Amino acid sequence: MTAQRKILVTSALPYANGQLHLGHMMEQIQTDIWVRFQKSMGHQCMYVCADDTHGTAVMLRAEKEGFTAEEWIGKMNADHKAASEGFLIAHDNYYSTHSDENRELSELIYNRLKANGHIKVKTIRQLYDPEKEIFLADRFVKGTCPKCKAEDQYGDACEVCSATYEANELINPKSAYTGATPVEKESEHYFFDLPQFQTMLQEWTRSGTLQTSVANKLAEWLDSGLQAWDISRDAPYFGFEIPGAPGKYFYVWLDAPIGYMASFQNLCARTEGLEFDDYWAKDADAELYHFIGKDIINFHALFWPAMLTSAEFKTPDGVFAHGYITVNGEKMSKSRGTFIMASTYLKHLSPESLRYYYAAKLGPGVEDIDLNLEDFVQRVNTDLVNKFVNIASRCAGFVKKAGGQLSDNIAEPELLNQVLAAKDTITGFYEQREYSKAVREIMALVDKANEYIQAKAPWSLAKEEGKEQEVLDICSMGIHLFRALTIYLGPILPALSDKARAFLNVESLNFTDVDNTLTGHSINKFKPLMTRIEMKQIEALLEESKEDAARESGKKAPEKTVSKENKKSAQANQSAEHIEFNDFTKVDLRIAKVISADHVEGADKLLQLQLDVGNGETRQVFSGIKSHYQPEDLMGKNLVLVYNLAPRKMRFGMSEGMVLAAGEGKDLWIMEGNGDIPPGTKIS
């Protein structure tokens, strides 16, 4: 066993001026998977985060909403925590940058920077809103680009020609707050002397701490020469006042990353044996990693390590940048309903569905990933419901029927060893954040497990006398495979893993447990682990997201669209034409007992049923009830079969009849007969 590692992990601090959306959740999910993996490997790994609370934008948003700044950030903190918990993000501590710990650490670091000669003071000319009586940050000034003359551009860079410039270079600048024409005013500002760290940063950015593409991008900044970094803002400003400088406040990006340290310090104060210096002291042997978006890499990989170096704290061992989220191949859009809030998603869909889909697409690079909603539905239903969960649902009933105890025999040791031996490959992928490769490897093993069960067909053997032990051996083997695969998917699907742990009757399902095969072990009754996604859930999600955007903008919500499915449901309530009694007597209805039920690979709506229809005859029926029933829900039930319906050849096989159900759409119930009625009994 490898030595236990001490690891501290953070993800970027969400800004407290609005709710979290699915882009935020992609970063937190990516981080959470890695942390859960490390814990599953037996390492001491902690994940801390916090709300980024300071700055002009938060102050003005609070004012707009009728709150004090403190009240507003308290509300946002509760909202952010709820969204993260809803997506099963296991923060060891989620805090706020507006805290005593962060104030003290910010002042400590600033004073060390100053004592080391890395703080300079100079007078600058800055744009000022005469109506709001506030200095304007670059992003709160808009005007015409001085280079390409594109209108409505921000005060720091043009989105059309990519030129960078000072805000006072804009043509016809306007305040984003009031629309007033700003004036220039002189102000004394405090600067961190970043150029003094040029050599240190050139070495640090090429030390393997960053992805190569990120290091290459930062080389452009370094090669062009670093500039002193303005770390102060003038009152009024929501933040921490700079020591010895009345009316001057730390720029939000100075105290925001220090919020990582403050959140961890708060955790240390509440956790016996956890010491701050063991992780943040300059010579600390613990590992420190940041997960962030590619848009804030300059703060985390230039300003932050330089500040930490000057203040004699540990610099990160890794800064992992990622790309953005697109939805259906396009930038998230409020008008199309694809700018989806985390809280809105959770009203309609399972968090683990999105965790799995993100994992299936995420790699260690900074490329954007696309949330294609149709592919999302298909992939989750096929991989998780049809394939993975199907392993347990196919086998559990037979084990329970045999007494609920797994066989003492390993039916296919070579196959089991192949699955267990994949641990090293899969753990290597997780460690390197190659989640998509891990998922591909795991799903290939899932396919092998299903192929084994399909080939052995325990449902057929169960009808033969004297095959009870063989059936138990086969299905126990299926449960062994399911257990190992659940461990491999555990960092991605923690809630499903907990349900599986209860079913398997084990205390833990960690990577350290993989080799502990459960021969002769008693399991509990199997309960459904995951339900299918329907496109109507996606439609409802998009509709509510449009309403969210309308409320945010103060506009009227767009009219709801009526799907084909809903139209069809409404039409179903209309009266049908009358038929004659002789027409009814042509339909031969019989009781049929379900002897096996399975998912159909490649079919979204079908279950494959093997039915006992009496006199030793069995029928195969493909039934479109998959959205409402799991295979295990139907085992042993008496259903009503249209016995004389002409067989229909489908691409999955021959369907020899039809089982009856009541209702349609979201309300559907399969018709059942009394369990004492013998299979084959006619209904009249």
Summary of the structure (lengths in Angstrom):
residues: 684
radius of gyration: 30.6
end to end distance: 67.8
largest distance: 100.7
contacts: 2202
relative contact order: 0.09
helix: 43%
strand: 20%
